[in-house]
Amino acid sequence: MQITLEVPEDIAEGLESRWNDLPRAALESLALEAYRSRALTAAQIRRLLGFETRMQVDAFLKEHEIYDYSVTDFELDRETLRELRMREVQP
């Protein structure tokens, strides 16, 4: 599917001065928002943006301060840390 955006010329010029490749920036913005809202998966972002590996997707998300780390992940990590500390204390 091809999507066309109508942007007033003065706004487009201002955006292009910040982002050299405005169509790519628009596509990346769409991908980021879709990932944040869980409309796209990381695998879909990889395909949409033409990344070859999951690591490239992870780097892209990190660059835009999107971390896939939930409260549940944190709790599991905290419990693992407790268990490791208990092992260190035991003779």
C-alpha positions in Angstrom: 0.0 0.0 0.0 1.2 3.4 -0.8 0.2 6.4 1.4 0.5 10.0 0.3 0.7 12.9 2.7 -0.3 16.5 1.8 2.0 18.9 3.7 2.0 22.6 3.2 5.3 23.7 1.4 6.5 25.9 4.2 6.0 23.2 6.8 7.7 20.6 4.6 10.7 22.9 4.1 11.0 23.4 7.9 10.8 19.6 8.5 13.3 18.9 5.7 15.8 21.3 7.3 15.6 19.1 10.4 15.3 15.7 8.7 17.0 15.4 5.3 14.8 12.5 4.2 11.3 13.5 5.2 9.6 10.5 3.7 11.8 8.2 5.7 11.3 10.3 8.9 7.5 10.0 8.4 7.7 6.2 8.0 9.9 5.9 11.1 7.6 8.0 13.1 4.6 5.9 12.0 6.6 2.7 12.9 7.5 4.1 16.4 4.0 5.2 17.3 2.6 1.9 16.0 5.1 0.0 18.2 4.3 2.1 21.2 0.6 1.5 20.8 1.3 -2.2 20.2 -0.2 -2.1 16.7 3.1 -3.4 15.3 5.6 -6.0 16.5 9.3 -5.7 16.3 9.3 -8.2 13.4 6.8 -6.0 11.5 9.0 -2.9 12.2 12.0 -4.8 10.8 10.1 -5.5 7.6 8.6 -2.1 7.3 11.8 -0.2 7.8 14.0 -2.7 5.9 16.2 -3.8 8.8 18.1 -7.1 8.3 18.3 -8.1 12.0 16.4 -7.8 15.2 19.5 -6.1 16.7 19.0 -3.2 14.2 15.4 -2.9 15.4 16.5 -2.9 19.0 19.1 -0.2 18.3 16.5 1.9 16.4 14.0 1.6 19.3 16.7 2.4 21.9 17.8 5.4 19.8 14.3 6.7 20.2 14.1 5.8 23.9 11.6 3.0 23.5 12.4 0.1 25.8 10.4 -3.1 25.9 10.8 -3.6 29.6 7.7 -4.1 31.7 7.0 -4.0 35.4 6.8 -7.8 35.3 10.2 -7.9 33.7 11.5 -5.7 36.5 9.9 -7.9 39.2 11.4 -11.0 37.7 14.9 -9.4 37.5 14.6 -8.3 41.1 13.7 -11.8 42.3 16.6 -13.3 40.4 18.9 -10.7 42.0 17.6 -11.7 45.5 18.2 -15.4 44.7 21.7 -14.7 43.5 22.5 -12.7 46.6 21.2 -15.5 48.9 23.5 -17.9 47.1 26.5 -15.7 47.8 25.6 -15.4 51.5 25.2 -19.2 52.0 28.4 -21.2 52.7 
